[in-house]
Amino acid sequence: MPLPTSTPPRVPTLSIVIPARNEAVELPETLRRARSIPEVLEIIVVDSGSTDATCDLARDAGCIVLNSEPSRGGQLRKGCQHARGEVVLLLHADTWLPPDAGCAVLDALRDPGVVGGGFWKSFREKHPLMVGSRLRCALRLRLFGRILGDQAMFTRRSVLEEIGGVPDMPLMEEFELCRLLRQRGTLVLADATVVTSIRRFIERGILRTYLRMGWVGFLYSLGVSPERLRKTYERK
């Protein structure tokens, strides 16, 4: 008499949402790595007016491509509204996920008190002014309860819906999202590391970028409007 067989437990699925604009250079490798993760159900690229091959590359890679006004928060919000996975992961176009990213996310969310989090972070390009990123990730979360956008933030889709979705803000949307998520539970760092680029630091100057990020973060804590924060950050 054959032994009864048990059905293996269903593995929760991940939806990856990528805001993009003119990312034809960086996007292909980011997508290649993301698509290799078994738990990923879909990748949604939300484009804000690219004039290069970004959208074509995303479609050719099997992604869902949406269009949005130029606003990172608005792009993420729109992508999440179309997500079908039980977990939503917000990924920058130049940030590479490790092969075990799906397992790391699901392990972090096994605790019902954990509503979301992000990854440890390292930089692809080496520069003496960029050392200590892992320590900064830990201190930022412990002291301020914050996770940066290039740390591949993730959360349960049900929780994201409860808090009203990703805030539609042109800047600092990740800090506001962290604030809303902390009202529902705990944020953690998954046991894996993403690798991102320092290209934007190089473009603007590393020290200048750090100082500007710190100043904008301080203004955000004072309640300055998102539009004014964006103008301050983008000032030449």
N, C-alpha and C positions, 0 to 999 in steps of 0.2 A: 504494500500500500504506500503510495507516494507521500512523502512528508509535506505538510502544508508550508507554503512559501509566504513570507511576509513582504509587503510592499515597502521598498525603501522610502524613508522620509523625503518629502519634497524640499528641495533646496530653494530658499528665497532668491528672487531675481533682482538684478540691479539695472537701473536705467542711468546712463551717463549723459549729462547735458553739458555741451561745450558752447560758450559764447565765442563768436569769431568775427573778425573783419580783416580781410587781406592777410590770411594766415596760410597761404599756399605753400610756403617754405616749411613751416613748422608742423602743420597739421598731419601730413601723411604718416610720419613716424609715431606721433601721438595716437593716431587712430589704429595703426598696426598693433601697437602694444595693448591698447584698450580692447581690441577685438579678440585678442588671444586669451582673455580672461574668461573662464568657463561660465561664471555666474552672470555675465553681462547679457541681458535680454535685448537691449537696443542702445544705440548711440544717437542722440539728437543734437544736431549742430544748428545753432540759431545765429544766422548771419545778419549783420547790420549794415549791409550795403557794400560788400566787397566788390572791387573792380578787377581782381585777379581771378585765379582758377579755384578759389576756396570752395565754392558751392559744387562745382563739377567734381572736384576731388572727393568731397564728402559723399556725394551721391554714388560715385563709382565704388566707394568703399562700403556701400550698403547702408549708409546713415540716413536717418530722417532729416531733411533739411527744411528749416522754417526761416522766415524773414521777420525782422523786427526793426524798430527804430534804434538808433545808436544809444544804448544805455545798458551797461553790463547787468545791472539788477533786473531791468526789464527783459533782457534776453534770457536770463536764467529763469525768470518767472514764467515766461511763455513756454520755454522748453519743459519745465516741470509740470505745467498744466497738461502737457501732452504725454507725460511719462506713464508707463504701465507697470513698471517694476515696483516691487514692495519697498525697495530702497532706492533713493535718488542720490547720485554722486555728481558733484559740480566740479568740472575739470577745465582748467585753462588749456588753451590750444598748444602751449609750449611746455606742458608738464607731463612727464612720462610716468605711468603707473607701473608698479612692479608686477611680475607674474602672479604673485600670491595676494594681490590687492583684494579680490573678491572674498577669499577666505578670511583675510584680516578684518575686513569690514563686518562680515557676518559674526565673527568671533567677538568683536567689540560690542555688537548689538545683542549678544545672548543675554546680557544683563538687562532685565526689563526696565531698570531705572535709567539706562543709558538711551538717550534719544538721538544721538548723533555724535559727530566728531570730525576728525581730519587725520592726516598722516604726518609722520615725521618728514622733514624736508632736507634735501641736499641740493647743491648746485652743480650743473654739468661743467661749467667753466670754472677753473680755479683762479682765485684772486685773494690776496692776503686780507683785503677788507671785507671779504664775504665769509670768513671762517666763523664757526660758532653757531651755525644756523640751527643745529639740533638743540643746543642750550636755549636759544631764543624761542624755539617752539614750545619748550617745556615751561619757561618763565611766562610767556605770553598767556598760556592757558591757565597756569596756576595763579598768577597775580591778577589777571584781568578777565579771565574766562573767554578769551578770544582765539580764533583760528583764522589764519589768512586764506584768501581765495586760492593762492597757488599751493595750498596744502591739500587740495582735493577734498573739500568738505563733503560729508555725507549725512543723511538723516533718513529716518523711516518716512515713507511717503505719507502715511496716515497722520503723522505728527506735523509734517509740513502743511498738509491741508487744514489741520486744526488751527494752526497759527496764521492762516491766511496766505500761505505761499511765500516765496522769496520777495522781500521788499523791492518795489520798483524804484530803485535809486541809481543815479549815474555813478556813484562812488560810495564806498563804505558799506555796501549792501551786506558784506560778509559779517561785519561787526554787528549790524542791526539784526541779521539773522541769528547770530550767536546769542544776542540778548533775548530774543524771542524764544529760542530753543531752551535756554537756561531756565525759563519759567516753567517748562514742562519736564525737565529732568537734567541729567548729567551729560556733559560733553567730555569726550576722551580722545586720546591719540591712539589710532590703530597700530598694531605691532608690525609695521612695514614702513618703508620710506619711498616717497616720490622724488623724482629728480627733475628739477626745473631749470630754466635758463636765466642768466643775469643780463640778457640783452637790453632790457628796459633800464637797468641800472647803468649800463655802459652808455646808452644813448643820452641819458640826462646827467651822468656823472654820479658815481657811487655815493660819495659823501653828501652831495646835494640831494640825491634821492632819499637817503635815509633821514636827513634833516626835514625834508618836505613831508615825508610820511609821518614823522613824529609830530610835526606841527599840525597837519591835517587831523591826525588822531586826537590831538589835544582840543582842537576846535570842535570836532565831533562830540567829545565829552561835554562840551559847553552848550551843546544844542544848536550849533550853527547849521543852517539849511544845507541839504545835500548839493544844491546847485552852486552855492557859494563855495562849498568844499571842493567841488570839481574844478571851478575856475581857479582856486588857489593852487590845487595840485598841478593843473595843466599850464600854469603861468610860465612863460619863457624866462 
